[in-house]
Amino acid sequence: MFKGMVFSARMLLGIFSLLSGLNWFFGFMPLPSIYMPLDTPIKHMVIIEMIRTGWMFQLAKVIEIALGLSLIFNRGVPLMLVAAFPVMFGTFMLDALILDDLWGWLQGTVTTDAALYAIGDMIIGGLCVLLLHLWLLWCYVDYYRPMLAWKATPKEAGE
């Protein structure tokens, strides 16, 4: 049962990451893509500034694609989970910033649909993805234990 759960989590997170990353370059979903103008309304200024650098947002999307492929094909999974964690955590943080939406809803400047969309995006796009990622990191924790040695002695390669 555990192996089936890990497989399902790998596939779910892998497909989500692959589609999210590929969408940036090919624009097949209604999310930010490389083809949109920079003055298009985006929910956070951080994303706009990352896009304006010309490389930062693209690098995050390349990492998402690499994570997706790694998880789907079960190659280099422990390494890619660690390498992609900052991107996934950053995504969660951006999705979790819904206080402006909630405050706007209370003031009547944000529609109920927009507030519910923000909450759903936070839960599905942010929290679920982060929890899947954290759970998979925990499942592969034995691969990280040697790196967590308090005092390590270097060895010659191949020893």
Kinemage of the C-alpha trace (Angstrom):
@kinemage 1
@onewidth
@group {chain A} dominant
@subgroup {mainchain}
@vectorlist {calphas} color= white
{ca met a 1} P 0.000 0.000 0.000
{ca phe a 2} L 2.839 2.407 0.870
{ca lys a 3} L 4.523 1.895 -2.515
{ca gly a 4} L 1.209 2.564 -4.231
{ca met a 5} L 0.749 5.777 -2.260
{ca val a 6} L 4.265 6.940 -3.130
{ca phe a 7} L 3.698 6.057 -6.784
{ca ser a 8} L 0.414 7.986 -6.826
{ca ala a 9} L 1.971 11.000 -5.117
{ca arg a 10} L 4.915 10.928 -7.527
{ca met a 11} L 2.626 10.774 -10.545
{ca leu a 12} L 0.273 13.480 -9.261
{ca leu a 13} L 3.031 15.915 -8.327
{ca gly a 14} L 5.049 14.974 -11.406
{ca ile a 15} L 2.205 15.607 -13.849
{ca phe a 16} L 1.235 18.835 -12.078
{ca ser a 17} L 4.836 20.107 -12.127
{ca leu a 18} L 5.420 19.078 -15.740
{ca leu a 19} L 2.208 20.738 -16.953
{ca ser a 20} L 2.854 23.890 -14.932
{ca gly a 21} L 6.381 24.194 -16.278
{ca leu a 22} L 5.491 23.400 -19.887
{ca asn a 23} L 2.573 25.831 -19.793
{ca trp a 24} L 4.990 28.702 -19.285
{ca phe a 25} L 6.740 27.926 -22.562
{ca phe a 26} L 3.740 26.788 -24.632
{ca gly a 27} L 0.748 28.600 -23.056
{ca phe a 28} L -1.905 25.885 -23.297
{ca met a 29} L -3.602 26.714 -19.945
{ca pro a 30} L -5.009 30.048 -18.717
{ca leu a 31} L -2.007 30.713 -16.467
{ca pro a 32} L 0.972 33.029 -16.950
{ca ser a 33} L 2.939 32.072 -20.047
{ca ile a 34} L 5.893 33.465 -21.944
{ca tyr a 35} L 3.499 34.793 -24.616
{ca met a 36} L 1.539 37.135 -22.367
{ca pro a 37} L 2.354 40.845 -22.278
{ca leu a 38} L 4.096 42.080 -19.126
{ca asp a 39} L 1.241 44.481 -18.374
{ca thr a 40} L -1.245 41.596 -18.057
{ca pro a 41} L -2.762 41.537 -14.566
{ca ile a 42} L -0.953 38.921 -12.478
{ca lys a 43} L -1.870 38.248 -8.890
{ca his a 44} L 1.514 39.160 -7.371
{ca met a 45} L 4.151 41.745 -8.169
{ca val a 46} L 6.840 39.219 -7.242
{ca ile a 47} L 5.928 37.127 -10.284
{ca ile a 48} L 6.001 40.184 -12.545
{ca glu a 49} L 9.464 41.114 -11.287
{ca met a 50} L 10.702 37.529 -11.700
{ca ile a 51} L 9.437 37.570 -15.294
{ca arg a 52} L 11.081 40.948 -15.958
{ca thr a 53} L 14.514 39.596 -15.019
{ca gly a 54} L 14.330 37.527 -18.182
{ca trp a 55} L 15.648 34.381 -16.506
{ca met a 56} L 14.373 33.929 -12.943
{ca phe a 57} L 10.817 32.799 -13.676
{ca gln a 58} L 12.017 30.734 -16.634
{ca leu a 59} L 14.537 28.964 -14.394
{ca ala a 60} L 11.758 28.160 -11.901
{ca lys a 61} L 9.712 26.672 -14.733
{ca val a 62} L 12.676 24.626 -16.018
{ca ile a 63} L 13.098 23.267 -12.477
{ca glu a 64} L 9.381 22.379 -12.405
{ca ile a 65} L 9.762 20.517 -15.724
{ca ala a 66} L 12.848 18.666 -14.437
{ca leu a 67} L 11.010 17.733 -11.229
{ca gly a 68} L 8.011 16.522 -13.202
{ca leu a 69} L 10.124 14.323 -15.471
{ca ser a 70} L 12.123 13.022 -12.508
{ca leu a 71} L 8.996 12.043 -10.590
{ca ile a 72} L 7.196 10.529 -13.579
{ca phe a 73} L 10.179 8.432 -14.715
{ca asn a 74} L 11.456 7.746 -11.154
{ca arg a 75} L 14.990 8.976 -11.883
{ca gly a 76} L 16.993 11.124 -9.455
{ca val a 77} L 13.897 11.676 -7.308
{ca pro a 78} L 15.633 12.443 -3.960
{ca leu a 79} L 17.929 15.027 -5.587
{ca met a 80} L 15.144 16.695 -7.590
{ca leu a 81} L 12.841 16.874 -4.563
{ca val a 82} L 15.511 18.828 -2.687
{ca ala a 83} L 16.491 20.974 -5.678
{ca ala a 84} L 12.883 21.902 -6.466
{ca phe a 85} L 11.773 22.555 -2.889
{ca pro a 86} L 12.564 26.307 -2.950
{ca val a 87} L 10.449 26.700 -6.086
{ca met a 88} L 7.540 24.746 -4.585
{ca phe a 89} L 7.759 26.630 -1.295
{ca gly a 90} L 7.833 29.948 -3.143
{ca thr a 91} L 4.772 28.888 -5.130
{ca phe a 92} L 2.978 28.003 -1.918
{ca met a 93} L 3.871 31.341 -0.349
{ca leu a 94} L 2.557 33.257 -3.360
{ca asp a 95} L -0.658 31.212 -3.344
{ca ala a 96} L -1.029 31.679 0.418
{ca leu a 97} L -0.990 35.474 0.172
{ca ile a 98} L -4.760 35.885 0.059
{ca leu a 99} L -5.266 38.418 2.840
{ca asp a 100} L -5.705 41.236 0.303
{ca asp a 101} L -8.411 39.204 -1.430
{ca leu a 102} L -10.172 38.435 1.846
{ca trp a 103} L -9.912 42.049 3.040
{ca gly a 104} L -11.203 43.257 -0.320
{ca trp a 105} L -14.115 40.825 -0.060
{ca leu a 106} L -14.958 42.139 3.405
{ca gln a 107} L -14.844 45.701 2.058
{ca gly a 108} L -16.910 44.783 -0.986
{ca thr a 109} L -14.191 45.527 -3.562
{ca val a 110} L -13.545 41.847 -4.385
{ca thr a 111} L -16.328 39.572 -5.595
{ca thr a 112} L -17.228 36.392 -3.766
{ca asp a 113} L -16.184 34.376 -6.825
{ca ala a 114} L -12.740 36.023 -6.857
{ca ala a 115} L -12.292 35.426 -3.110
{ca leu a 116} L -13.332 31.778 -3.455
{ca tyr a 117} L -10.968 31.387 -6.414
{ca ala a 118} L -8.105 32.765 -4.284
{ca ile a 119} L -8.944 30.357 -1.469
{ca gly a 120} L -9.182 27.413 -3.877
{ca asp a 121} L -5.893 28.376 -5.518
{ca met a 122} L -4.247 28.563 -2.107
{ca ile a 123} L -5.555 25.137 -1.112
{ca ile a 124} L -5.099 23.242 -4.394
{ca gly a 125} L -2.280 25.102 -6.158
{ca gly a 126} L -0.307 25.869 -3.030
{ca leu a 127} L -1.041 23.776 0.031
{ca cys a 128} L -1.766 20.422 -1.651
{ca val a 129} L 1.324 20.711 -3.843
{ca leu a 130} L 3.514 21.662 -0.871
{ca leu a 131} L 2.130 18.849 1.306
{ca leu a 132} L 2.680 16.278 -1.456
{ca his a 133} L 6.224 17.554 -1.894
{ca leu a 134} L 6.945 17.456 1.856
{ca trp a 135} L 5.467 13.965 2.162
{ca leu a 136} L 7.623 12.691 -0.696
{ca leu a 137} L 10.697 14.285 0.910
{ca trp a 138} L 9.816 12.375 4.095
{ca cys a 139} L 9.396 9.122 2.116
{ca tyr a 140} L 12.948 9.516 0.761
{ca val a 141} L 14.470 10.681 4.074
{ca asp a 142} L 16.877 7.715 4.251
{ca tyr a 143} L 18.667 9.081 1.181
{ca tyr a 144} L 19.308 12.347 3.042
{ca arg a 145} L 20.494 10.933 6.375
{ca pro a 146} L 24.200 10.673 5.388
{ca met a 147} L 24.171 14.358 4.390
{ca leu a 148} L 22.853 15.311 7.821
{ca ala a 149} L 25.919 14.068 9.728
{ca trp a 150} L 26.884 16.573 12.432
{ca lys a 151} L 30.585 15.956 11.946
{ca ala a 152} L 31.689 14.401 8.699
{ca thr a 153} L 35.123 13.244 7.604
{ca pro a 154} L 35.833 13.585 3.893
{ca lys a 155} L 36.825 10.471 2.020
{ca glu a 156} L 38.612 10.041 -1.242
{ca ala a 157} L 36.177 9.402 -4.091
{ca gly a 158} L 35.409 5.710 -4.485
{ca glu a 159} L 36.489 4.735 -0.950
